[in-house]
Amino acid sequence: MTSTAPFEDRQKTARALYEQFGKPLEATHTGEYVVISGSGKTVVGKSLTEVMTNAIETFGKGNFVFKIGSRVVGSFR
């Protein structure tokens, strides 16, 4: 997916990624943060700064960040 994709498409992608890769983390990581790449790779941590820094170093920008157990979604480019 390109960075010029419409907002609605990115939200749909984000929801699908969370359902598949984030939701299973709710049992053990609720309240923590997860970055999920477009390929489903994840970085989990207790602070937003920690997961963002690790995710950028690991897979670069253009991924989705979630608070586990919450319906809040964001992305960074």
Secondary structure as GFF3:
##gff-version 3
##sequence-region A 1 77
A	DSSP	alpha_helix	7	17	.	.	.	ID=ss1
A	DSSP	pi_helix	18	22	.	.	.	ID=ss2
A	DSSP	three_ten_helix	23	25	.	.	.	ID=ss3
A	DSSP	alpha_helix	26	29	.	.	.	ID=ss4
A	DSSP	beta_strand	33	36	.	.	.	ID=ss5
A	DSSP	beta_strand	42	45	.	.	.	ID=ss6
A	DSSP	alpha_helix	48	59	.	.	.	ID=ss7
A	DSSP	beta_strand	63	67	.	.	.	ID=ss8
A	DSSP	beta_strand	73	76	.	.	.	ID=ss9
###
